[in-house]
Amino acid sequence: MSKRSYFGTDGIRGQANLFPMTAEVALRAGMAAGKVFRSGGDRRHLVVIGKDTRLSGYMIEPALVAGFVSVGMDVRTFGPVPTPAVAMMTRSMRADLGVMISASHNNFADNGIKLFGPDGYKLSDAVELKIETLMDEGLQEGLAGPKELGRVVRMDEAQARYVEIVKATLPRSLSLSGLRVVIDCANGAAYKVAPTALYELGAEVIPVGVSPNGYNINEECGSTHPVVMARAVKEYRADIGLALDGDADRLTVCDEKGQLIDGDQIMALIAKAWAAQGRLTGGGVVATVMSNLGLERFLAERGLTLERTAVGDRYVMHRMREGGFNLGGEASGHIILSDYSTTGDGLIAALQILSELVRSGVRMSELARQFEPVPQKLENVRFAAGKPLESESVQAAIAEGTARLNGCGRVLVRASGTERLIRVMAEGDDEALVGQVVGHIAGAVRAAAQLAG
């Protein structure tokens, strides 16, 4: 694959007003993506654009719009909406392309551009490379004539439309009446839609992180700082706490005691419920290599499989589509329910949890621990040069650690995709042994890194 200059693992991302997150790059991206997604013929071509609440969105959005309009694409801007809302409405509005301006759980100084195809799914690497090629050459070619320029309309009903889509995922026979719910919106994209949807479904809503000012997205709130949610749950004696990240595609949950519930437990809860209802497809769940061995065992006891992928929601989604699965996600709380959405949706995942809370009639603390997690340890080893993972001594240490776990655990050693780090992880029934294995492998990586440096 060719070297990528703009796109990373999840669109184009960087610090605002520094390459590649500049107005010029956004303009070029709009022009290039517009050219790629004009499918020919006489019909008008449409792109829809959503964003979160970062100050830099006011710079990135107009630049993108100018790029799309210049190549003859009509534009509908949504204002602040979650990433999954853009994916959904790209498809439902028969748009040629969808764009979300967000850097997800990063702080306000960063921003990003995520692109969705007409099917609502994130673009393939091949399409992104095609856009990159056009961004760097021939920008004066293929421009629209004066009468063929695109038109721009602000679509004020986008938020209400998404709220109705979300509400429809809760069975009509269920109501959230009587539930007291804390929802922390991270001062981000869902600050209006999430409290509204929960309220209209009957819940007593205690909103947190719903006062964005351009700078405070994810700032000591939301899924990256769940202590705020947990504190509010105990203060208001709520039944459950829900915390979203800046673009609302990720969810962190806590029970009525303020105890956190990770994504693996959420997937276990939904998988068990959907399997009992005959709704689970694919024969199991798709998760990444980082999900706990306890989840795999929990599913196996119920005749279900855990399919593991590389880290990243795009890999999870790809395997889900390939194998016909309708449930997948990451331990970090990125839950994908493909019956409803083509990408992770924190609010829709939250409604599945709330529906089980209502059905069961028990407290969230009783539902929270679907399985006992296997002791897991992760250690990051920074290196300056070389490829420590290719060292014979490191490979020998990995083989030795795997043998010592003797089928009662696993070892995972991988290079970070964004930093010069080797991530050493092991898990197993014997916590002390897991610690020894990780320590031994990490030591071998450090020694190999020093030799290379």
DRENFI-372075 format. One record per residue (C-alpha): residue number from 1; residue in one letter; y, z, x. Coordinates in steps of 0.02 Angstrom, whole numbers. Layout:
<pt NUM "A" <Y Z X>>;
...
This chain:
<pt 1 "M" <0 0 0>>;
<pt 2 "S" <175 -40 61>>;
<pt 3 "K" <288 101 116>>;
<pt 4 "R" <394 165 -27>>;
<pt 5 "S" <581 186 3>>;
<pt 6 "Y" <636 257 -165>>;
<pt 7 "F" <490 313 -274>>;
<pt 8 "G" <392 470 -233>>;
<pt 9 "T" <248 554 -323>>;
<pt 10 "D" <349 570 -484>>;
<pt 11 "G" <485 439 -491>>;
<pt 12 "I" <642 439 -384>>;
<pt 13 "R" <701 614 -338>>;
<pt 14 "G" <823 697 -219>>;
<pt 15 "Q" <982 797 -202>>;
<pt 16 "A" <1122 730 -310>>;
<pt 17 "N" <1243 613 -220>>;
<pt 18 "L" <1130 599 -68>>;
<pt 19 "F" <1009 453 -43>>;
<pt 20 "P" <908 411 -143>>;
<pt 21 "M" <989 506 -287>>;
<pt 22 "T" <1155 414 -285>>;
<pt 23 "A" <1249 313 -415>>;
<pt 24 "E" <1219 155 -313>>;
<pt 25 "V" <1030 181 -310>>;
<pt 26 "A" <1031 219 -497>>;
<pt 27 "L" <1127 57 -528>>;
<pt 28 "R" <1003 -41 -424>>;
<pt 29 "A" <856 43 -511>>;
<pt 30 "G" <927 -4 -681>>;
<pt 31 "M" <954 -184 -631>>;
<pt 32 "A" <784 -203 -548>>;
<pt 33 "A" <683 -113 -683>>;
<pt 34 "G" <775 -211 -816>>;
<pt 35 "K" <725 -375 -734>>;
<pt 36 "V" <543 -320 -720>>;
<pt 37 "F" <531 -267 -903>>;
<pt 38 "R" <618 -414 -984>>;
<pt 39 "S" <465 -496 -1059>>;
<pt 40 "G" <546 -663 -1098>>;
<pt 41 "G" <582 -748 -1262>>;
<pt 42 "D" <739 -739 -1367>>;
<pt 43 "R" <719 -561 -1432>>;
<pt 44 "R" <832 -419 -1374>>;
<pt 45 "H" <759 -303 -1243>>;
<pt 46 "L" <777 -115 -1259>>;
<pt 47 "V" <777 35 -1142>>;
<pt 48 "V" <790 216 -1201>>;
<pt 49 "I" <864 351 -1089>>;
<pt 50 "G" <850 541 -1101>>;
<pt 51 "K" <909 675 -981>>;
<pt 52 "D" <910 861 -949>>;
<pt 53 "T" <1066 969 -929>>;
<pt 54 "R" <1110 945 -744>>;
<pt 55 "L" <1290 906 -702>>;
<pt 56 "S" <1235 754 -600>>;
<pt 57 "G" <1163 675 -758>>;
<pt 58 "Y" <1342 623 -798>>;
<pt 59 "M" <1338 519 -639>>;
<pt 60 "I" <1161 450 -645>>;
<pt 61 "E" <1157 400 -829>>;
<pt 62 "P" <1311 284 -830>>;
<pt 63 "A" <1251 201 -670>>;
<pt 64 "L" <1081 165 -745>>;
<pt 65 "V" <1161 104 -906>>;
<pt 66 "A" <1273 -16 -811>>;
<pt 67 "G" <1123 -85 -718>>;
<pt 68 "F" <1022 -114 -877>>;
<pt 69 "V" <1168 -191 -973>>;
<pt 70 "S" <1206 -309 -828>>;
<pt 71 "V" <1034 -390 -843>>;
<pt 72 "G" <1044 -404 -1033>>;
<pt 73 "M" <950 -249 -1093>>;
<pt 74 "D" <1011 -149 -1242>>;
<pt 75 "V" <1018 39 -1213>>;
<pt 76 "R" <992 190 -1325>>;
<pt 77 "T" <1045 356 -1247>>;
<pt 78 "F" <969 516 -1317>>;
<pt 79 "G" <1066 652 -1227>>;
<pt 80 "P" <967 809 -1179>>;
<pt 81 "V" <786 792 -1235>>;
<pt 82 "P" <619 839 -1154>>;
<pt 83 "T" <528 715 -1045>>;
<pt 84 "P" <386 695 -1172>>;
<pt 85 "A" <514 649 -1305>>;
<pt 86 "V" <567 499 -1200>>;
<pt 87 "A" <384 447 -1176>>;
<pt 88 "M" <350 461 -1363>>;
<pt 89 "M" <504 368 -1421>>;
<pt 90 "T" <483 230 -1293>>;
<pt 91 "R" <324 187 -1385>>;
<pt 92 "S" <378 226 -1564>>;
<pt 93 "M" <541 126 -1548>>;
<pt 94 "R" <448 -21 -1468>>;
<pt 95 "A" <561 -9 -1316>>;
<pt 96 "D" <522 -108 -1159>>;
<pt 97 "L" <557 41 -1047>>;
<pt 98 "G" <594 228 -1055>>;
<pt 99 "V" <694 329 -928>>;
<pt 100 "M" <706 517 -905>>;
<pt 101 "I" <841 586 -791>>;
<pt 102 "S" <776 753 -727>>;
<pt 103 "A" <710 846 -576>>;
<pt 104 "S" <596 952 -685>>;
<pt 105 "H" <582 1130 -617>>;
<pt 106 "N" <699 1103 -467>>;
<pt 107 "N" <871 1183 -463>>;
<pt 108 "F" <1028 1096 -526>>;
<pt 109 "A" <1073 1016 -358>>;
<pt 110 "D" <924 897 -372>>;
<pt 111 "N" <897 758 -497>>;
<pt 112 "G" <770 621 -529>>;
<pt 113 "I" <732 460 -621>>;
<pt 114 "K" <563 446 -709>>;
<pt 115 "L" <512 281 -788>>;
<pt 116 "F" <392 250 -932>>;
<pt 117 "G" <317 84 -984>>;
<pt 118 "P" <315 18 -1163>>;
<pt 119 "D" <150 112 -1192>>;
<pt 120 "G" <235 278 -1153>>;
<pt 121 "Y" <140 306 -991>>;
<pt 122 "K" <215 328 -818>>;
<pt 123 "L" <224 169 -716>>;
<pt 124 "S" <85 119 -596>>;
<pt 125 "D" <115 116 -409>>;
<pt 126 "A" <109 -74 -414>>;
<pt 127 "V" <250 -87 -542>>;
<pt 128 "E" <356 41 -447>>;
<pt 129 "L" <336 -62 -288>>;
<pt 130 "K" <388 -217 -383>>;
<pt 131 "I" <547 -128 -439>>;
<pt 132 "E" <579 -67 -261>>;
<pt 133 "T" <568 -245 -195>>;
<pt 134 "L" <698 -304 -321>>;
<pt 135 "M" <811 -156 -283>>;
<pt 136 "D" <831 -216 -104>>;
<pt 137 "E" <853 -402 -132>>;
<pt 138 "G" <935 -528 -247>>;
<pt 139 "L" <1038 -411 -356>>;
<pt 140 "Q" <1158 -554 -396>>;
<pt 141 "E" <1015 -657 -465>>;
<pt 142 "G" <957 -646 -645>>;
<pt 143 "L" <1117 -568 -713>>;
<pt 144 "A" <1156 -592 -896>>;
<pt 145 "G" <1297 -707 -952>>;
<pt 146 "P" <1452 -635 -1037>>;
<pt 147 "K" <1376 -658 -1211>>;
<pt 148 "E" <1203 -594 -1160>>;
<pt 149 "L" <1257 -425 -1091>>;
<pt 150 "G" <1166 -276 -1166>>;
<pt 151 "R" <1242 -156 -1293>>;
<pt 152 "V" <1241 34 -1282>>;
<pt 153 "V" <1220 155 -1427>>;
<pt 154 "R" <1210 345 -1422>>;
<pt 155 "M" <1064 396 -1534>>;
<pt 156 "D" <1116 565 -1601>>;
<pt 157 "E" <960 584 -1709>>;
<pt 158 "A" <841 581 -1560>>;
<pt 159 "Q" <825 770 -1551>>;
<pt 160 "A" <789 787 -1737>>;
<pt 161 "R" <662 647 -1726>>;
<pt 162 "Y" <569 735 -1585>>;
<pt 163 "V" <571 901 -1679>>;
<pt 164 "E" <484 818 -1827>>;
<pt 165 "I" <353 740 -1713>>;
<pt 166 "V" <318 909 -1634>>;
<pt 167 "K" <308 1000 -1801>>;
<pt 168 "A" <180 874 -1863>>;
<pt 169 "T" <57 930 -1728>>;
<pt 170 "L" <35 1099 -1812>>;
<pt 171 "P" <-91 1088 -1955>>;
<pt 172 "R" <-5 1093 -2124>>;
<pt 173 "S" <-116 1236 -2178>>;
<pt 174 "L" <-40 1347 -2045>>;
<pt 175 "S" <128 1435 -2039>>;
<pt 176 "L" <207 1534 -1898>>;
<pt 177 "S" <281 1653 -2026>>;
<pt 178 "G" <267 1832 -1968>>;
<pt 179 "L" <260 1787 -1783>>;
<pt 180 "R" <399 1847 -1669>>;
<pt 181 "V" <413 1723 -1526>>;
<pt 182 "V" <518 1727 -1367>>;
<pt 183 "I" <557 1550 -1307>>;
<pt 184 "D" <641 1528 -1136>>;
<pt 185 "C" <709 1351 -1122>>;
<pt 186 "A" <766 1365 -939>>;
<pt 187 "N" <942 1309 -990>>;
<pt 188 "G" <863 1137 -988>>;
<pt 189 "A" <815 987 -1093>>;
<pt 190 "A" <733 1085 -1236>>;
<pt 191 "Y" <872 1210 -1263>>;
<pt 192 "K" <903 1144 -1440>>;
<pt 193 "V" <739 1067 -1494>>;
<pt 194 "A" <617 1207 -1448>>;
<pt 195 "P" <700 1351 -1544>>;
<pt 196 "T" <732 1233 -1690>>;
<pt 197 "A" <551 1176 -1704>>;
<pt 198 "L" <484 1354 -1695>>;
<pt 199 "Y" <608 1417 -1824>>;
<pt 200 "E" <572 1275 -1945>>;
<pt 201 "L" <385 1313 -1931>>;
<pt 202 "G" <418 1490 -1990>>;
<pt 203 "A" <428 1595 -1833>>;
<pt 204 "E" <556 1730 -1795>>;
<pt 205 "V" <632 1655 -1638>>;
<pt 206 "I" <711 1748 -1493>>;
<pt 207 "P" <790 1611 -1385>>;
<pt 208 "V" <822 1635 -1199>>;
<pt 209 "G" <896 1511 -1075>>;
<pt 210 "V" <988 1410 -1208>>;
<pt 211 "S" <1164 1408 -1134>>;
<pt 212 "P" <1167 1265 -1008>>;
<pt 213 "N" <1326 1238 -908>>;
<pt 214 "G" <1269 1100 -789>>;
<pt 215 "Y" <1227 1221 -649>>;
<pt 216 "N" <1108 1350 -721>>;
<pt 217 "I" <954 1246 -762>>;
<pt 218 "N" <798 1340 -701>>;
<pt 219 "E" <913 1473 -626>>;
<pt 220 "E" <818 1638 -642>>;
<pt 221 "C" <744 1581 -807>>;
<pt 222 "G" <611 1466 -877>>;
<pt 223 "S" <433 1440 -817>>;
<pt 224 "T" <480 1462 -633>>;
<pt 225 "H" <549 1637 -669>>;
<pt 226 "P" <435 1703 -808>>;
<pt 227 "V" <489 1883 -779>>;
<pt 228 "V" <639 1848 -892>>;
<pt 229 "M" <525 1793 -1034>>;
<pt 230 "A" <407 1941 -1007>>;
<pt 231 "R" <553 2063 -1008>>;
<pt 232 "A" <619 1991 -1172>>;
<pt 233 "V" <446 2002 -1252>>;
<pt 234 "K" <436 2188 -1216>>;
<pt 235 "E" <618 2219 -1263>>;
<pt 236 "Y" <603 2134 -1433>>;
<pt 237 "R" <421 2181 -1462>>;
<pt 238 "A" <374 1999 -1482>>;
<pt 239 "D" <198 1936 -1514>>;
<pt 240 "I" <205 1806 -1375>>;
<pt 241 "G" <320 1734 -1243>>;
<pt 242 "L" <339 1548 -1203>>;
<pt 243 "A" <436 1480 -1055>>;
<pt 244 "L" <471 1296 -1022>>;
<pt 245 "D" <536 1213 -864>>;
<pt 246 "G" <694 1107 -850>>;
<pt 247 "D" <622 952 -932>>;
<pt 248 "A" <500 1046 -1046>>;
<pt 249 "D" <340 960 -990>>;
<pt 250 "R" <272 1124 -920>>;
<pt 251 "L" <231 1290 -1003>>;
<pt 252 "T" <207 1470 -948>>;
<pt 253 "V" <145 1598 -1074>>;
<pt 254 "C" <138 1787 -1083>>;
<pt 255 "D" <54 1903 -1208>>;
<pt 256 "E" <136 2042 -1309>>;
<pt 257 "K" <123 2159 -1158>>;
<pt 258 "G" <218 2037 -1047>>;
<pt 259 "Q" <62 1990 -947>>;
<pt 260 "L" <64 1809 -886>>;
<pt 261 "I" <-66 1681 -939>>;
<pt 262 "D" <-94 1532 -824>>;
<pt 263 "G" <-132 1351 -867>>;
<pt 264 "D" <-319 1370 -836>>;
<pt 265 "Q" <-332 1504 -971>>;
<pt 266 "I" <-228 1397 -1089>>;
<pt 267 "M" <-344 1249 -1063>>;
<pt 268 "A" <-496 1361 -1091>>;
<pt 269 "L" <-422 1426 -1255>>;
<pt 270 "I" <-381 1253 -1322>>;
<pt 271 "A" <-547 1178 -1262>>;
<pt 272 "K" <-650 1312 -1349>>;
<pt 273 "A" <-551 1293 -1511>>;
<pt 274 "W" <-555 1103 -1511>>;
<pt 275 "A" <-741 1099 -1468>>;
<pt 276 "A" <-778 1215 -1614>>;
<pt 277 "Q" <-678 1101 -1729>>;
<pt 278 "G" <-763 944 -1663>>;
<pt 279 "R" <-596 881 -1595>>;
<pt 280 "L" <-629 885 -1408>>;
<pt 281 "T" <-668 713 -1337>>;
<pt 282 "G" <-742 660 -1170>>;
<pt 283 "G" <-862 806 -1165>>;
<pt 284 "G" <-746 922 -1072>>;
<pt 285 "V" <-578 945 -985>>;
<pt 286 "V" <-487 858 -842>>;
<pt 287 "A" <-399 969 -716>>;
<pt 288 "T" <-351 962 -532>>;
<pt 289 "V" <-442 1025 -379>>;
<pt 290 "M" <-333 1182 -389>>;
<pt 291 "S" <-403 1245 -554>>;
<pt 292 "N" <-506 1403 -541>>;
<pt 293 "L" <-695 1398 -527>>;
<pt 294 "G" <-699 1521 -672>>;
<pt 295 "L" <-635 1383 -788>>;
<pt 296 "E" <-775 1268 -731>>;
<pt 297 "R" <-906 1401 -767>>;
<pt 298 "F" <-827 1444 -935>>;
<pt 299 "L" <-840 1263 -990>>;
<pt 300 "A" <-1016 1240 -921>>;
<pt 301 "E" <-1077 1389 -1026>>;
<pt 302 "R" <-1021 1290 -1179>>;
<pt 303 "G" <-1101 1127 -1125>>;
<pt 304 "L" <-934 1055 -1070>>;
<pt 305 "T" <-883 979 -903>>;
<pt 306 "L" <-731 1003 -791>>;
<pt 307 "E" <-679 840 -711>>;
<pt 308 "R" <-571 871 -558>>;
<pt 309 "T" <-434 757 -490>>;
<pt 310 "A" <-307 759 -350>>;
<pt 311 "V" <-154 867 -380>>;
<pt 312 "G" <-27 783 -494>>;
<pt 313 "D" <-17 750 -680>>;
<pt 314 "R" <-26 561 -657>>;
<pt 315 "Y" <-201 580 -583>>;
<pt 316 "V" <-253 694 -726>>;
<pt 317 "M" <-188 571 -855>>;
<pt 318 "H" <-273 424 -768>>;
<pt 319 "R" <-443 511 -774>>;
<pt 320 "M" <-415 563 -955>>;
<pt 321 "R" <-384 383 -1006>>;
<pt 322 "E" <-529 321 -901>>;
<pt 323 "G" <-655 446 -973>>;
<pt 324 "G" <-591 464 -1151>>;
<pt 325 "F" <-536 646 -1132>>;
<pt 326 "N" <-400 717 -1244>>;
<pt 327 "L" <-368 880 -1149>>;
<pt 328 "G" <-315 900 -969>>;
<pt 329 "G" <-187 984 -859>>;
<pt 330 "E" <-146 1093 -711>>;
<pt 331 "A" <-154 1279 -680>>;
<pt 332 "S" <36 1274 -661>>;
<pt 333 "G" <49 1248 -849>>;
<pt 334 "H" <66 1059 -859>>;
<pt 335 "I" <-46 1032 -1012>>;
<pt 336 "I" <-83 856 -1075>>;
<pt 337 "L" <-143 836 -1254>>;
<pt 338 "S" <-168 648 -1270>>;
<pt 339 "D" <-195 653 -1458>>;
<pt 340 "Y" <-8 687 -1468>>;
<pt 341 "S" <75 636 -1305>>;
<pt 342 "T" <57 522 -1155>>;
<pt 343 "T" <121 656 -1035>>;
<pt 344 "G" <129 845 -1023>>;
<pt 345 "D" <222 927 -1168>>;
<pt 346 "G" <257 1113 -1155>>;
<pt 347 "L" <311 1133 -1336>>;
<pt 348 "I" <161 1043 -1412>>;
<pt 349 "A" <44 1144 -1300>>;
<pt 350 "A" <132 1302 -1358>>;
<pt 351 "L" <99 1256 -1540>>;
<pt 352 "Q" <-87 1238 -1506>>;
<pt 353 "I" <-88 1414 -1434>>;
<pt 354 "L" <13 1482 -1580>>;
<pt 355 "S" <-106 1400 -1704>>;
<pt 356 "E" <-253 1492 -1623>>;
<pt 357 "L" <-153 1654 -1626>>;
<pt 358 "V" <-126 1632 -1814>>;
<pt 359 "R" <-306 1580 -1849>>;
<pt 360 "S" <-384 1721 -1750>>;
<pt 361 "G" <-279 1861 -1823>>;
<pt 362 "V" <-290 1956 -1658>>;
<pt 363 "R" <-159 1996 -1527>>;
<pt 364 "M" <-119 1872 -1389>>;
<pt 365 "S" <-185 1993 -1258>>;
<pt 366 "E" <-358 1975 -1337>>;
<pt 367 "L" <-350 1785 -1330>>;
<pt 368 "A" <-268 1773 -1160>>;
<pt 369 "R" <-417 1804 -1047>>;
<pt 370 "Q" <-545 1674 -1098>>;
<pt 371 "F" <-636 1692 -931>>;
<pt 372 "E" <-634 1803 -778>>;
<pt 373 "P" <-548 1707 -637>>;
<pt 374 "V" <-645 1693 -475>>;
<pt 375 "P" <-552 1771 -327>>;
<pt 376 "Q" <-449 1634 -247>>;
<pt 377 "K" <-342 1632 -90>>;
<pt 378 "L" <-220 1500 -28>>;
<pt 379 "E" <-139 1493 143>>;
<pt 380 "N" <-14 1361 201>>;
<pt 381 "V" <-12 1312 385>>;
<pt 382 "R" <141 1218 446>>;
<pt 383 "F" <121 1091 586>>;
<pt 384 "A" <242 983 685>>;
<pt 385 "A" <140 835 743>>;
<pt 386 "G" <-31 751 740>>;
<pt 387 "K" <-164 758 605>>;
<pt 388 "P" <-247 930 617>>;
<pt 389 "L" <-368 892 475>>;
<pt 390 "E" <-452 757 580>>;
<pt 391 "S" <-493 883 718>>;
<pt 392 "E" <-679 913 746>>;
<pt 393 "S" <-648 1100 761>>;
<pt 394 "V" <-561 1105 592>>;
<pt 395 "Q" <-700 1004 510>>;
<pt 396 "A" <-828 1122 586>>;
<pt 397 "A" <-733 1273 519>>;
<pt 398 "I" <-730 1196 346>>;
<pt 399 "A" <-917 1161 352>>;
<pt 400 "E" <-952 1338 412>>;
<pt 401 "G" <-844 1414 274>>;
<pt 402 "T" <-930 1311 141>>;
<pt 403 "A" <-1100 1366 206>>;
<pt 404 "R" <-1048 1549 206>>;
<pt 405 "L" <-998 1538 22>>;
<pt 406 "N" <-1176 1478 -8>>;
<pt 407 "G" <-1148 1392 -175>>;
<pt 408 "C" <-1051 1539 -247>>;
<pt 409 "G" <-881 1468 -213>>;
<pt 410 "R" <-790 1319 -141>>;
<pt 411 "V" <-671 1270 -1>>;
<pt 412 "L" <-524 1151 -21>>;
<pt 413 "V" <-418 1098 127>>;
<pt 414 "R" <-285 964 100>>;
<pt 415 "A" <-122 901 171>>;
<pt 416 "S" <35 926 66>>;
<pt 417 "G" <106 767 -7>>;
<pt 418 "T" <287 821 22>>;
<pt 419 "E" <289 934 176>>;
<pt 420 "R" <205 947 346>>;
<pt 421 "L" <86 1079 281>>;
<pt 422 "I" <-101 1097 274>>;
<pt 423 "R" <-153 1196 120>>;
<pt 424 "V" <-310 1300 147>>;
<pt 425 "M" <-389 1366 -12>>;
<pt 426 "A" <-555 1450 -47>>;
<pt 427 "E" <-626 1540 -196>>;
<pt 428 "G" <-787 1632 -230>>;
<pt 429 "D" <-867 1785 -306>>;
<pt 430 "D" <-847 1889 -147>>;
<pt 431 "E" <-660 1917 -124>>;
<pt 432 "A" <-676 1986 52>>;
<pt 433 "L" <-781 1838 107>>;
<pt 434 "V" <-655 1716 30>>;
<pt 435 "G" <-518 1798 133>>;
<pt 436 "Q" <-621 1783 292>>;
<pt 437 "V" <-660 1600 260>>;
<pt 438 "V" <-477 1555 229>>;
<pt 439 "G" <-422 1652 383>>;
<pt 440 "H" <-549 1566 495>>;
<pt 441 "I" <-506 1390 435>>;
<pt 442 "A" <-319 1422 442>>;
<pt 443 "G" <-340 1484 621>>;
<pt 444 "A" <-432 1325 667>>;
<pt 445 "V" <-294 1219 590>>;
<pt 446 "R" <-160 1314 687>>;
<pt 447 "A" <-254 1291 850>>;
<pt 448 "A" <-277 1105 819>>;
<pt 449 "A" <-92 1088 772>>;
<pt 450 "Q" <-39 1175 934>>;
<pt 451 "L" <-147 1057 1037>>;
<pt 452 "A" <-72 905 948>>;
<pt 453 "G" <105 971 971>>;
